[in-house]
Amino acid sequence: STRSSLAEAIARFDGGKPSYPVVDESGRLQGYCGRAELFEALRALPSLETPISDFMRKDPPVISADQSVIDAAVIMLREEIEMLAVVGSDGGVIGVVSPLDVLRKASAPLSRDSTLAIAQGNVRKQTP
């Protein structure tokens, strides 16, 4: 929530999470808090009661559920973020994608149908 404090943000990173979306009470994305944002805030030695809205990344990039995993990878690399919020048509956060999710998808074996479709496509391209 945008009403969370710096102390609460620090606690969210306990356990190894590299980042998280900041949402309002209705679940709509308001910002992004990653390690870079947290460390930048801590450099200024603020009060632990400082609201997250003072140091979160405002207007972070997002991806819709119908976009590809390649789109997600490109956005994360270009924007140098560790998590990408997936938003629904109403703008609400429905999930997140991490670089690890992208790697899992990229390293998963193709299904039999996908392999067959690729093979049939290659046969058609080779025949005159």
N, C-alpha and C positions, 0 to 999 in steps of 0.2 A: 504494500500500500504506500501511497505517496506520503502518508502520515508516519511511516516508520522512521526511526532515528538511526543515527550512525551506529550506535551500539547494537541495534537490531540488525542492521546491515552486516556488521562484522559477524554476528552470530549465524547469519544465513550462509556465510562462507565456511563455517566450521563443518568439516566432513568432506571437504574437497570440491564443493561446487565452484566452478570458475566464474559464474555469472547467473543472473536471473532477470526476468522481466519485472518491471514495476507497474502494477495495475491499480486502477481506482476501484471503488466499491462495486461497480457494475461489471468488473472484469475487463474493461477497456485499457489498452496499453497506454501508459503515460511516460514510460522511460525504460532505461536499461541500466543496470548496475553490474559492471564487470570489475575484475581486479584493477584495471587501469584507473577506473573512476574512484574506486575505494582508496587505492594508494595515493592518488592525487589529493583526495580529501584529507587523508591522514597526514600528508606533508605539511598542511597548514595548522596542524595541531588544534582542531576545533573541539568544541564541547561534544561529548558523546550524545547529547540531546539534539544535535544538529539534524534537521529533517533531511531525509534522503533526496527530497526534491531540490535541495540546494546543490547537490553534487552528482546526481544521476545524469546519464546522457539523455537529453530530451530529444524527442522525435527520432527514435532509433529506426533502423531499417527493419522491415518485416517481409514475410513471404506468405502467400495464400496457400491453402491446402492443395490447390490444383496445380501449383507450380512444381517443377522437377527438382530432384535432388541436386542436379547440376546447377540449377539456378541458386539453390541454397548455398552450395559450396562457393560459387562465384561471389555472392553477396558477402558471405562471412570473410572471405579473403580480402575483398576490396575494402570493406568497412573495418577490418581488423577487430572483429568481435568474436567472442567465444560461444555465443548462443544466438540463435535467431528465432524470434517469436513467430509462430504460425497464427495468423488471424483469420477469423471467419468473415463472412460478408457483412456482418454487423460491426466489425472492428474489434470484437472481443477476442481475447487470446484463447486459443483452443489447444495449444501445445507449444513445444519448443523443439528446435533441431540443433544438434551440436555437431562439431566436426567428427566426433566418434560415430554418430548416426550415419553421417555421409560415408565414412570408411566402411562401416558394416554393410551398407547398401552396395557400395562399389565392389566389395570383396565377396558378396553373396553369389553363388553359382546361378547362372541363368536357368530359368525353368525350361522344361522340355519344349513347351509351346514356343517360347522365345527363341530357343536354338533352332527349332524347325522353321520358324518364320525367317530367321536370318539366312539359313541354308537355302530355303526356297527363293529368297530374294537374290542371293548370289547366283543361283542357277539361271534365273531369268536374265540377269545382267550379262552372263557369259554367252548365252545363245543369241545368234544373229537374228 
